[in-house]
Each structure stands twice: as C-alpha cells, then as structure tokens.
Amino acid sequence: MASIVDLLVNTGRETADLPFDAWRQEHFSEVELADSSISGAEGSPMDDGIPNLLKYALGYGPRETLPRAYAALHMATDVPIFRHNRPAQRSDIAYQVEVSTDMTNWGEAGVTHEKASDSNGLESWQASIDSGNSDATRFFRLKVTQLGN
C-alpha cells in the first residue's frame, strides 16, 4: 500500500476575489506576488516540491514544512482507509481521493470519501475502497483542484 498526493490546478483564471488569492496576499510580498514560480498555485517558495495550492488546501503556509503524517493509510478489517485533514472553510477547493492498482490509471470508482470528524475548524476525512477478496495492491492519492468563479 502507498499514499500519493497529486495536484490539479486551474491556472486559466486571474482573479483576486477567491480565498486562495487572499491567502497569497497574506503570505507574499508584492515582488513575490509578481513571480508565479514563487507565489502561483504551482509555485514552491521553499523548493520542497509541494505546490502552494496544496499547502493552502491542507491549511499550511507556503513556507511551512508539511508533517509526514498530513495523510495516512491504514487497514481496518481488510479495508484500506486513507485519511487526511483539511480546513473546514475552503470553498474554492475540490478534494478527491482516487485509487489505482498500477499508479498509471486512477479513478474514483468504488471509493467512499466522507468526513469523519470536525473540530475547531479542522475536518478529518477518510476514504475507503472495498477491495473484496482481491490481493491487489491499492495506491491512494489526494487530488486537489482549484475551482473557478
């Protein structure tokens, strides 16, 4: 079993009225805002390979190091459970959990993705897939998409 975090970004819009844009304004200087490689959705000011949009979606600042356990995978009665936390108020982000057996073909078929708890503005979500009697290895990924206006 493995967990992978993936990113899908809608970069075709230029507005400053969505929460991600407010987050950018809060965390970057004017000079940095002019450089999308630093402050853009796909930018990574720490060169840590984790894009700004993913850090925003998971509730972190652009210069924060994500903890190793921002997503976790475990087995519960022969059912793989993928868990992740996220801020409760991210109206401009869509979260999807996808599964693959080969890390090439991904999909949501058979995935149950539901909120497990909500505390102090932080939601804990879990996704599972009933693998039946299959011994196939399952890979999970969290797909984060920025929604347009």
N, C-alpha and C positions, 0 to 999 in steps of 0.2 A: 504494500500500500504506500501511497505517496500523496502529498498535497502540493499543489502548484497554484500560484496566484498569477492571474493573467489580467490584462488591461485592454479595454477597447475604448477609444477616445473619439468623441465627435469634435473635431477641430475646425469644422467648417463655419463656425459662428464667431462673431466678435461682439460680445455684449458685456456690459459691466453691471447687469442687474440680477444676476443669479448668485446664490451663496458661494460657489467656488470662486467667483470673481471677487467677492468681498473678502474671502479668506486670503486670496492673493494680495489684495491691497493691504491687508493687515500684516502680512509676513514678508513683503518685499519692498525694497526702496524703489524710487522712480526709475533709476538706472536699471535695476534688476527686472522691473516690470517690462521694460522695453526689449529685454532679451528673453525670447521664449525658451531658449535652451536652459535658462535658469528658472524662470517663473511660469512657463507654459504648462499645460496639462501633462505633457510628456517630458518636461524638464526634470532635472535632478540636481539641485544645487550642491548636494554632498557627493555627487558622483558615486552613489551607492547602488545604482541600478534600479531604484524604486522611484517611479514617477510621482510627481506632485499630486496628480489626481488620485492615485491610490492612497497616498498618505492622507489626503483630505477625506476621502471616502471612509477611511478607517479611524479618523479622528485624531490624527497626528499633525504636527507642524512639519514644514518642509525640511528642517534641519535636525529633526529628531530621528533617532535610530529606532526602527521598529523592533519590538521584542521578538525573540524567536517564536514565541507562542501566540502571535496575533491570529493564527489559525491552527487548528489541531485536528488530528484524525485519530479515532479510536474505534474499537469493536465493541458492540453491545449485542449479546446473544446472536452472534454470527451476522450481524448487520453493521456495515461500516457507517460511522457517524462523523461527518465533517462539521466542525464548529468554528464560528468566527464572531467577533464582537464588532459593533459599529455604533456610531452616534445615532440617536433617535431622530434627529432632525436633519436629514439630507434629502430634501425634496428634488434636488437636481441630479440625483444619482440613482441608477438602477443596479441592483445586485442580483447576480445569477450564479448558481452553482451548477457546474457541468461535470459530467463523468465520462471517462474514456477507458478502454481496455488496452489501447496502444499508443496513447499520447499524441495521436495524429487526428483521429476522428472524435470530436467532442459533441455532447448533446445533453439535453435536459430530460430526455425520455426516462420515465421511472423514478426521477428524483423528487423527493418530498423536501421542500425548503420551508421551514417555519420558525417563527420567533419562539424561543424557549423561555426568555425572561426579559424584564425591563426594569432597570434600577438606576436612578439618578441620571437619566438622560443617556444611558448606555444600554443598548439592546444586545442580547446574546441570541444568536441564530444557529440553527443546526439543520443540516441536510443529510438525508439518508437515501439509500437505494437498497431495495430488497434484492439481494443477489441470488436468492433462491438456493439451489444446490450447486451453483456454479463455483468452481475453484479459481476462476479467472481473477487476476489482479485488477483492481479498480483504482484509477487515478482520479482525484478530485481537483477542481480549480475554482477559484472565485473570480468571476468575470465582473468587472466594474465598468459601467458605461455612463458617460455624462449625457444627460438629457438636454435637448434643445429647448427653446422657449415654447 
